[in-house]
Amino acid sequence: MKAVFATQYGSPDVLHIREVATPTPKANEILVRVRAAPVAFGEVIARDFRHVSPSQFNMPMAFWAMARLAFGLNTPKKHILGSQFAGDVADVGSGVTHYKRGDAVFGYRGQSMGTHAEYVCIAEDGFVAPKPANMNYAEASGLPYGGLTALNLLRKANIQPGQKVLILGASGSIGSAAIQLARHAGAQVTAVCSSAGLAYVKALGAEHTIDYTKEDFTRNGQKYDLIFDVLGKGSFAEIQRSLTPNGVYLLASFKMKQVFQMLRTSRSTGKKVVCALSSEKPADILELKALAEAGVLKSIIDTCLPLEQAAEAHRMVESGHKKGSVILTLAAV
Ligand SMILES: NC(=O)c1ccc[n+]([C@@H]2O[C@H](COP(=O)([O-])OP(=O)(O)OC[C@H]3O[C@@H](n4cnc5c(N)ncnc54)[C@H](OP(=O)(O)O)[C@@H]3O)[C@@H](O)[C@H]2O)c1
């Protein structure tokens, strides 16, 4: 099969198309013929992990060290990147009971990667589900990463109807899903992003928008019950001005400094810092499918490019300002 392959860390130019063996599904696995597979934040980081320093990594040093071991010290262990996919079941293992050849599915392989290829295997009880009926393959392929992460992290905040929620990094994969999920929970959502993303976050349902290049939201006098910081760009010293007395500053990206702030504020009755890691379970992908089919979750596509243009797709994602998913396509979507 054809795959986007890398034998060394580096710029998008290390990616090239190579013929590799098609995987064979184990007894409990399905083989999926991939039609669409996005390039997201994780792939860009993994492609050049050797050159990502601990300070550039948006997580504590220990996480960086674990990721460095997982991705490979000097050369990549994962030659085929890609964590999300949508496609059709091409074959099933002998013990598979829920899927048959031809079923349209979407799924998530997380750090196992390998979806930027014509075929991928996944356990039938893993992060895979029938494709939402109201989405095409490209749209469905863009749902899992941002959707699963936002769903899990926002669960930790237990949003109540009527609460005011501000999302920082709102136009990215996680932020886009968070806007929609917070609205669904009944919150009034304010999305913070750069000028180019304002229309995009409004279209996703944000009631208020703030352009961080023009306005510092921590100085406008507004108070929020939850401030969700996807990239961990904020500082609690400033952000606490914008929190209600029991407000929560929820971070998807954080360093040890914020972990200590979390420990300190967890003992107080007032404003809290929460550093959260997504702990998604396979059942969550079924919830994403249901939310998509109910019209709660939209999946916006920035660009679709053929597999051969993987390097260009990485460059677009690396720019940090895509609006919606950048998707590699392998067949009609
Ligand atoms: N906790 C967890 O379990 C978990 C899981 C997965 C990922 N993560 C973390 O999530 C982060 C990636 O999130 P993502 O995939 O959503 O990223 P993404 O799709 O690359 O989006 C990031 C967004 O942030 C915006 N941005 C850039 N600079 C900003 C600034 N100064 N202020 C406000 N917004 C800014 C960009 O949009 P603009 O054009 O508007 O600037 C961009 O759309 C990583 O740090 C990763 O470590 C955490």
The ligand as a Gaussian input file, in Angstrom:
#p B3LYP/6-31G(d) Opt

LIG

0 1
 N       -4.629000      18.007000      27.951000
 C       -4.744000      17.116000      27.002000
 O       -5.158000      15.952000      27.237000
 C       -4.362000      17.463000      25.590000
 C       -4.661000      16.577000      24.547000
 C       -4.307000      16.939000      23.253000
 C       -3.668000      18.144000      23.008000
 N       -3.371000      18.969000      24.063000
 C       -2.696000      20.252000      23.818000
 O       -3.518000      21.045000      22.985000
 C       -2.696000      21.912000      22.240000
 C       -3.069000      21.841000      20.778000
 O       -4.401000      22.233000      20.616000
 P       -5.102000      22.157000      19.184000
 O       -4.859000      20.818000      18.612000
 O       -6.475000      22.669000      19.311000
 O       -4.184000      23.170000      18.374000
 P       -4.420000      23.833000      16.957000
 O       -5.499000      23.141000      16.207000
 O       -3.081000      23.977000      16.360000
 O       -4.999000      25.260000      17.346000
 C       -4.372000      26.159000      18.186000
 C       -5.081000      27.502000      18.023000
 O       -4.570000      28.445000      18.945000
 C       -4.636000      29.739000      18.384000
 N       -3.603000      30.594000      18.944000
 C       -2.299000      30.648000      18.601000
 N       -1.694000      31.566000      19.375000
 C       -2.633000      32.083000      20.229000
 C       -2.634000      33.076000      21.262000
 N       -1.540000      33.743000      21.582000
 N       -3.783000      33.331000      21.950000
 C       -4.918000      32.689000      21.633000
 N       -4.992000      31.753000      20.644000
 C       -3.843000      31.454000      19.956000
 C       -4.524000      29.540000      16.882000
 O       -5.510000      30.290000      16.261000
 P       -5.396000      31.852000      15.933000
 O       -5.248000      31.946000      14.445000
 O       -6.678000      32.386000      16.421000
 O       -4.173000      32.366000      16.648000
 C       -4.871000      28.060000      16.642000
 O       -6.063000      27.890000      15.928000
 C       -1.248000      21.481000      22.458000
 O       -0.597000      22.395000      23.315000
 C       -1.382000      20.118000      23.079000
 O       -0.316000      19.836000      23.952000
 C       -3.731000      18.667000      25.325000

